């Protein structure tokens, strides 16, 4: 049975993905008070719940200053939930390196909210969504692009999501900088 983005967004359902959970850890100087939540790996169901728990359960005396990510993408519904968490917290997202597919959606949303920083080696790319058989899913891709554009993501990025086959990747790094992302 095909799972589409629209029911997942409307009902909060997460599709099953057979991948290892993203590594989610606190990072920062152990003696200092500032912490980031570092996310690395594929985005899978359950990751948003883990990130939300880490935001809520920050160790006493520590202050969250942002999020960082390196990811090849993954589950779109989970990426959308992560977008909401990052937006609610209102702190920056730092792309530390490779960020593709659903990770690119996270980066685009953070740029739309004025909270994206790109490491010198950051490489952010997007493409169409694919169904469970690996076929391009134009309807879901269009829905993703519409949701992101409605959240302030540029038309150029939304268009790349729709036009780029799932077997390829389109760079949006320059588009993110045009939207105001900061390189560091």
For each residue, the residues with C-beta under 8 A, 3 or more apart:
1:
2: 131 132 137
3: 7 8 13 15 132
4: 7 8 137 139 140 143
5: 8 9 76 77 80 129 140 143 144 147
6: 9 10 140 143
7: 3 4 10 11 13
8: 3 4 5 11 12 13 14 15 76 77 80
9: 5 6 12 77 80 143 147
10: 6 7
11: 7 8
12: 8 9 77 81
13: 3 7 8 77
14: 8 45 46 75 77 78 81
15: 3 8 45 75 77
16: 45
17: 42 44 45 74 75
18:
19: 42 44 74
20: 41 42 44
21: 24 41 44 46 47 50
22: 39 40 41 42 43 44 47 50 71 74
23: 38 39 40 41
24: 21 37 38 39 47 50 51 54
25: 37 38
26: 35 36 37 38 54 58 59 62
27: 35 36 37 38 68
28: 32 34 35 36 62 65
29: 32 34
30:
31:
32: 28 29
33: 61 62 63
34: 28 29 62 63 65
35: 26 27 28 58 59 62 63 64 65
36: 26 27 28 64 65 66 67 68 94
37: 24 25 26 27 51 54 55 64 66 67 68
38: 23 24 25 26 27 67 68 69
39: 22 23 24 47 51 67 68 69 70 71 82
40: 22 23 69 70 71
41: 20 21 22 23 70 71 72
42: 17 19 20 22 71 72 73 74
43: 22 47 71 73 74 75 78 79 82 102 103
44: 17 19 20 21 22 47 74 75 78
45: 14 15 16 17 75 77 78
46: 14 21 49 50 78
47: 21 22 24 39 43 44 50 51 75 78 82
48: 51 52 78 81 82 85
49: 46 52 53
50: 21 22 24 46 47 53 54
51: 24 37 39 47 48 54 55 67 82 85
52: 48 49 55 56 85
53: 49 50 56 57
54: 24 26 37 50 51 57 58
55: 37 51 52 58 64 85 89
56: 52 53
57: 53 54
58: 26 35 54 55 62 63 64
59: 26 35 62
60:
61: 33
62: 26 28 33 34 35 58 59
63: 33 34 35 58
64: 35 36 37 55 58 89 91
65: 28 34 35 36 91 92
66: 36 37 91 92 93 94 117
67: 36 37 38 39 51 86 89 91 92 93 94
68: 27 36 37 38 39 93 94 95 96
69: 38 39 40 93 94 95 96 99 103 106 107
70: 39 40 41 95 96 97 98 99
71: 22 39 40 41 42 43 74 98 99 100 102 103
72: 41 42 98 100 101 103
73: 42 43 79 100 101 102 103 104
74: 17 19 22 42 43 44 71 78 79 101 102 103
75: 14 15 17 43 44 45 47 78 79 102
76: 5 8 79 80 102 105 129 140 144
77: 5 8 9 12 13 14 15 45 80 81
78: 14 43 44 45 46 47 48 74 75 81 82 102
79: 43 73 74 75 76 82 83 102 103 105 106
80: 5 8 9 76 77 83 84 105 147
81: 12 14 48 77 78 84 85
82: 39 43 47 48 51 78 79 85 86 106
83: 79 80 86 87 105 106 109 110 151
84: 80 81 87 88
85: 48 51 52 55 81 82 88 89
86: 67 82 83 89 91 93 106 109 110 115
87: 83 84 90 109 113
88: 84 85
89: 55 64 67 85 86
90: 87 113 115
91: 64 65 66 67 86 115
92: 65 66 67 110 115 116 117
93: 66 67 68 69 86 106 107 110 115 116 117
94: 36 66 67 68 69 116 117 118 119
95: 68 69 70 99 103 107 116 117 118 119 122 124
96: 68 69 70 119 121 122
97: 70 119 121 122 123
98: 70 71 72 123
99: 69 70 71 95 103 104 106 107 122 123 124 125
100: 71 72 73 103 104 124 125 126 127 169
101: 72 73 74 104 105 125 126 127 169
102: 43 71 73 74 75 76 78 79 105 106
103: 43 69 71 72 73 74 79 95 99 100 106 107 124
104: 73 99 100 101 107 108 124 125 126 172
105: 76 79 80 83 101 102 108 109 126 144 148 161
106: 69 79 82 83 86 93 99 102 103 109 110
107: 69 93 95 99 103 104 110 111 116 118 124 172 176 181
108: 104 105 111 112 124 126 148 153 154 157 172 175 176 179
109: 83 86 87 105 106 112 113 148 151 152 153
110: 83 86 92 93 106 107 113 115 116 181
111: 107 108 114 115 116 153 176 179 180 181
112: 108 109 148 151 152 153 154 179
113: 87 90 109 110 116 151 152
114: 111 180
115: 86 90 91 92 93 110 111
116: 92 93 94 95 107 110 111 113 176 179 180 181 182
117: 66 92 93 94 95 181 182 183 184
118: 94 95 107 122 124 173 176 177 181 182 183 184
119: 94 95 96 97 122 183 184
120: 183 184
121: 96 97
122: 95 96 97 99 118 119 173 183
123: 97 98 99 171 173
124: 95 99 100 103 104 107 108 118 171 172 173 176
125: 99 100 101 104 169 170 171 172 173
126: 100 101 104 105 108 157 160 161 164 169 170 172
127: 100 101 160 161 164 165 166 167 168 169 170
128: 136 137 138 141 161 162 163 164 165 166
129: 5 76 136 137 140 141 144 166
130: 133 134 135 136 137 166
131: 2 134 135 136 137 140
132: 2 3
133: 130
134: 130 131 166
135: 130 131 166
136: 128 129 130 131 141 165 166
137: 2 4 128 129 130 131 140 141 166
138: 128 141 142 162
139: 4 142 143
140: 4 5 6 76 129 131 137 143 144
141: 128 129 136 137 138 144 145 161 162
142: 138 139 145 146 162
143: 4 5 6 9 139 140 146 147
144: 5 76 105 129 140 141 147 148 161
145: 141 142 148 149 158 159 161 162
146: 142 143 149 150 158
147: 5 9 80 143 144 150 151
148: 105 108 109 112 144 145 151 153 157 158 161
149: 145 146 152 153 154 155 158
150: 146 147
151: 83 109 112 113 147 148
152: 109 112 113 149
153: 108 109 111 112 148 149 157 158 179
154: 108 112 149 157 158 175 178 179
155: 149 158 159
156: 159 160 172 175 178
157: 108 126 148 153 154 160 161 172 175 176 179
158: 145 146 148 149 153 154 155 161 162
159: 145 155 156 162 163
160: 126 127 156 157 163 164 170 172 175
161: 105 126 127 128 141 144 145 148 157 158 164
162: 128 138 141 142 145 158 159
163: 128 159 160 170
164: 126 127 128 160 161 168 169 170
165: 127 128 136 168
166: 127 128 129 130 134 135 136 137
167: 127
168: 127 164 165
169: 100 101 125 126 127 164
170: 125 126 127 160 163 164
171: 123 124 125 174
172: 104 107 108 124 125 126 156 157 160 175 176
173: 118 122 123 124 125 176 177
174: 171 177 178
175: 108 154 156 157 160 172 178 179
176: 107 108 111 116 118 124 157 172 173 179 181
177: 118 173 174 180 181 183
178: 154 156 174 175
179: 108 111 112 116 153 154 157 175 176
180: 111 114 116 177
181: 107 110 111 116 117 118 176 177
182: 116 117 118
183: 117 118 119 120 122 177
184: 117 118 119 120
